[in-house]
Amino acid sequence: MDHQFPPPTKGIKNAKLTVTSDDDINPSITVSIRGEGVEQTPSDAGTDTDSI
């Protein structure tokens, strides 16, 4: 499963992600996730480096 998180501000971000299912024994699982928001410069936005 891929998940993207675009934080609104720079810095380290911590969160919990809960996935639910119809499994009777484990109806949900929660995992801790961590990432870092970085400032994206306008020249980097949407640039396809494969075509340069």
N, C-alpha and C positions, 0 to 999 in steps of 0.2 A: 504494500500500500504506500503510495506516495502522498506526501502532505506538504504544502507550502504555507509559510507564515510570513507575510510581509509586515514586519513591525513598523509602527508609525514614527518611531524615534530610534536614534542610534543607541548602542549599548547592548549588554548581555540581557537576554530575556529568558525567563523560566516559565514553564506552563505544564499543565497536565492534560493529556489527551485520553478520553474514555471512549472505547469502542464497545458497542453493545451487539449482542447476537441473540439467536433463539436457542442457544445451547442451555439445557436445563442445569448442568453442573456449573458452568462458568458463563452466566448471562452477560457479563461485562468484564472488561479488563482496563485498567488505568495504567498508563506509562508516563513517566516524567520526560519532558523534552526540554532542550536548551539550545539556544542559538544566539547569534549576534547580529543586530541590526547595524548596517553600515550605510554611510551616505553614498548615494549613487549620483555621479555627476551627469549632467544632461548629455554630454558627448558619449557616455557609456550606454545610455538608455536605448535599447532596441538595436544595438549594433550587432550585426551578424559577422563575427570575425572570420568565418569560413569564406565569406565572399570578398574579403579585402585582399 
